[in-house]
Amino acid sequence: MTLFRKSFAKAALAVAGVVMASNAVAADISGAGATFPYPIYAKWADAYKKETGIGLNYQSIGSGGGIKQIKAKTVTFGATDKPLKPDELKEAGLLQFPMVMGAVVAIVNVDGIGPNQLVLDGPTMAKIFMGKIAKWNDAEIAKLNPGVKLPSQAIAVVHRSDGSGTTFNFAYYLSQVSNQWRVDVGADSSLSWPVGIGGKGNEGVANMVAQTKGAIGYVEYAYAKQNKMSYTKMVNRDGKVVSPDNTTFQAAAADADWAKVQNYFLILANQPGANSWPITAATFILVYQKPGKGAADLKQALKFFDWAYKKGGPAADELDYVPMPESVIKMVNQTWATIQDESGKPLWP
């Protein structure tokens, strides 16, 4: 059993129990998409099942897969870490809203380096993922880590192989701090990677890094924390060295002005602030504004999301996600009020 599977066995079993229950409970909720929020969705699903008897069948297949499935109407909701632009939402008849915020971290498997011991900045990370820095004792890495004994070990880059909102947020950050990355690689959910090997989902990248000496990859923080993987510190936009934790994630999310953007299209990477973690991101839910025959299923899903907003904060904190502020939740409820049932009446509340 791999490192990831051991660490997430309990959560996976809980979700499996929720999924299997779908055969017996007609009202179970179906969704698919981002692996970034999977740990918190699993925790919420287990608690919600115990409290209400309603299960959640969530396929953790990546943001690209979630977008495809909601557009194909094979699930009640899709989940993506890359927000869709207003014109794409309008064309598909979809609404999106942010569910929770988290952060992307770099994980490494380097001889003699433990969690939170290595410091990287954005430009150096961009060069590593472009293959321009190939060894861990490179002068640019050494300059950021005085006093740290760095091995003459080849760097093995690990990236996502599937369409991924985590990739989008990671690449968007690198495009903000490296002109060469922006021109040569860009920011999207799927990239033409200059170097490296691919892993499917956050769990695939975590597994690949754990199994590969000299590896570096990027995952949602909960995967690194629960698997006890070595993750790096980062130099943020204000030039300060920060560690990934709930405090620095909240600092990055604190000044996000959701009211000023259309359809919640907001990217949180590279936010200012001395304590801000530089690769913070929100994860989003996609639903139909006019679900037609799926209206009853969507209303059941909205009840779950409403419960998560109201009661899921402590669980989010435990896994170092950042709950949405009350002001944003009020905005989301106003968005839900525009959803129509088959007769054209408001589906919510």
N, C-alpha and C positions, 0 to 999 in steps of 0.2 A: 504494500500500500504506500502511495507516495506521500510526501510531506504534506501537501495540500489536502489530500483526501483524509489523512489522519486528523488534521486540525479541524476540518469542517465536517467530520463524520456525523456529529450530533445534529448540526444544523441541516445537513442533507437528509438525514433520516426524518427529521421533523417535517421538512418540505415533502419528502416522499410520502409520508403519512397523509399530508394534506392532499397531495395529488391523487393518491389511491382512493381517497374518500370521494372523489368526483364521480365515481361509478354509482355511489349511493345517494349523493345529495345533488339534486338538479340545479340548485342555486349557486354552486361553486363558481368562482371567478377565474377566467382564463386571461393570461397575459404573456407577453414574450418580449425579450429584448436585452437591454444592457446588463453586462455582468458586473459593472461598477457598483450598483446598489444591491447586488444579490445578497450579501451577508445581512443587511438590515431588512430587506424584504422577507428573507427566511425567518428572521426573528419576529417580525411583525406578524407574519402568516401563522406561526405557531401560537402566538398569544391570541390572535383574533379567532382562530379555530376553537381554542379552549373556551373563549368567552361567548362566542355566537353560534358555533357549530358550522359556520360557513368556511369552506376551504379555499385555498388559492393554488391554482395550477400555473406556476410561473416558469417559463422556459428561459433559462439564462443562456442566450445564444448570441449575444452581442447586439449593439445598437442597430446595425445594418439589418440584421435578421428581424428585429422587432418592428422596424419601419416597414419592411416588406410584408410582415404578417398582418399588421393593422390595415395596411392598404389593401391586402387581399381579403380582409374581413374574416380571417380564420381565428382571431382572438378578440376579446372585448376591449383590451387596451394594449398599446405598444409602449415600450420604454426605450428612451434614448438619452445618451449623455451629450449628443450633439443636437442642440435645438434646431428645429426646422425654421426656415425663413418664412415670413408672413405669406408670400406668394405661393410657396409650396403647400402650406397649410390650407390656404383658400382653394387651391386647385383640387386637393384631395378631400375637402370637406371636413378637415380635422381641426380640433382644438389641442393646444398643449399647455401644460402648467408644470411648474417645478415642484418636485416632491420632497427632496432633501438635498443637502449639500455635503460634499466630501472633498477628498484631495487625492492627487496622484503623487506617488513617490518613486524615486529610483531605488531599486533593490540590487544588491551586489553579492557575488560569491567570490570574495577575494581572500587569499591566504592571509591570516592574521588580522583581518578587519572585521570588527563586530558592529552591531547596530549603532547608528548615530556617531560613528567615529570618523567617517570620511566626509569632507566638505567638497561640494561641487558648485559651480555657478552655471548660469544658462549658456554662455558662449562655449565653455569647455564641454558641457554636456552635448551641445549641438555637434561639436567636432568629434566627440566619441561616437555618436550615432550616425555620423557621416563617414566614419572610418578614417578620419584624419588624425586621430590620436589612437594608437594601436596597442600601447602597453601601459600598465598601471603605474609605472614609475616615470612616466612622461613628465617633462619639466613643468608643463602647465598644471598638471594635477599636483605635483610636488609643491609648487608655489602656493597653492591653496591649503596645503596640509603640512606646514612646518612641524617637524618633530615626529611625524608619522612615518613609520618604516613601510615603504611601499615596495612590493615585490616586482621583479622583472618578469611579469606575467602577462601573457597576451590577453587582450580584452575580447570577449565574445559577446557581441550585441544580440539581445533577444527582443523581438518586437511582436506585435499582434499580427496574426495571419488572417484574421477575419475583419469585416467592417466594424469599426469600433469607435464609440464616442470617447473612450479613454484615449485612444490614439489621437483623435481630433483635438482634445484639450491639451495633450502633451505636445503635439506638433504646433498647435496655435501658440503655446507659450514659447517654444523654440523659435518660431517665426517672429515673435516680438523682440527677442534678444539677440538674434543672429540674422543679419541681412543675407548671408550666404545660404542659410537654411531656408529662408523665405523664398529666395529666387530658385534654388536648386531642388528643394523638396516640397515646400509648401505646407499647408494645413488642411487636412481632410480626414475623413474616417477611414479611408484606405489610401495607402501611399505606395509609391515606387521606392522602396527602401534601398539606399546605396549599399548597405552591408547588413549582415545579420541573419539569424534564423527565426522562424515564426512559431508562435504558440497560440492556440485557440483560446480566447477568453482570458480574463485576468488570471484564472486558475491555471491555464496552460502556460502563460508566461512565468507565473510563480514556480510551477513545477520545473520548467526548463532551466530557469536560473538556479534553482536548488540543486539540479543534477549536473550543472556545467561549471567546471572550475574557471574562474576568471570572468564569469558572466556579469552582465548588467542588463536590467530590464526595467519596465515601468508598470506599476499596478496601483489599484486603489489601496489606500493605506490599511484598511481592515485586513486585506490579504497578507500584507507584510507583517502586521502586528500579531495576528492570530497564529501565523505560521512561524513566528519568532525568526523572521528573516532579517538580514542586515540591510538597513536602509541608510540613505545618506542625508546629511544636512544640506541646506541650500543657502546661497547668497541671494537675498531678495532684491526687489527693485530699489529699495533704499540703501543697498549695500551692506545690509546687516546679515549675519549668519544666524539662521533660524532652524529649529528642529521641527519635524512634523508632529503635531499634537493638536488637541482640541482647541487650545488657546490660540495658536497661530492660524488654524483654519477659521476660527470665528473672527479673528482680526481681519482676515482677507475678505470675509463675507459681510462684515459689519457695514461697510459703506456702499454696498451694492444697491443701486437705485432702480428697483424693479418697476416703479411707477412711470419712469420716463421711457421705457422701451415698449415696443409693440409686440404683442403675443409672447411676452416673457423672453424675448430673444436677447439674452444677456450672457456674456462669457466672462468668467471671473478671474482668468489667469493674469498674472503679472500686476496685481493690484498694489497700490502704494501703501505705505505704512511700515514702521520699523519692525513690527511683530508679525507682519503678514507672510503666510506661506505662499510661495509664488505660483504653485500649480493647483489652485483650488477650483472646484467645478460644481455646478448643480447637475442633477439628473432629472429628466422630464418624463411626463406621462402624455401619451397621445390617445385621444378618443374622438369619436365622431360627434359632430354637432347635431346631426340628425341620424341617429342610429337605427331608425326604422324598427324592424322586428326585433332588433337587439336591445331595445330600450330598457326592458326589465333587467337584462343582464348588466347593462351599463349602470343602472341605478344601484344595483347590488355592489358593483365595483366602486362607485362614488361613496357608498356607505363605508367601505373598507378604507378608502383614502381619507375620508373625514375622521374616522376613528384613529388612523395613523397620525394625522395632524394633531388631534386632541390628546391622544394617550401615548403616542410612540416616541415622544421626546426623550425620556430616560433611556430607552433601549438604543436610540440613535447616539446619545452621549456615550454610552458604554462602548460602542464600536467606533467612536471618534468620527461620527458624522455630525453635521450641524443642522439641527431642525430649522425649518423655515420660520421666519419671524411672523408674529401675529398679523402685522400689516399686510404681508404677502398672502397669508391664508384668507384674509377678508377679501382681497382682490380675486383670489382663486374661486371663492364662493360666488362672487359676482359673475365670473366666467362660466361657472357651472349653471347659473341661472339662465344662460342663453341656450342651453341644450334643450332640444324639443323631442317630445315623444311622438308616437305615430299620428296622433291627432293634432300635432302642432302646439300642444301645451307645454309649458316648462316642465322638464323632467325632475328638476331639483329646486327647492327641497321637497 
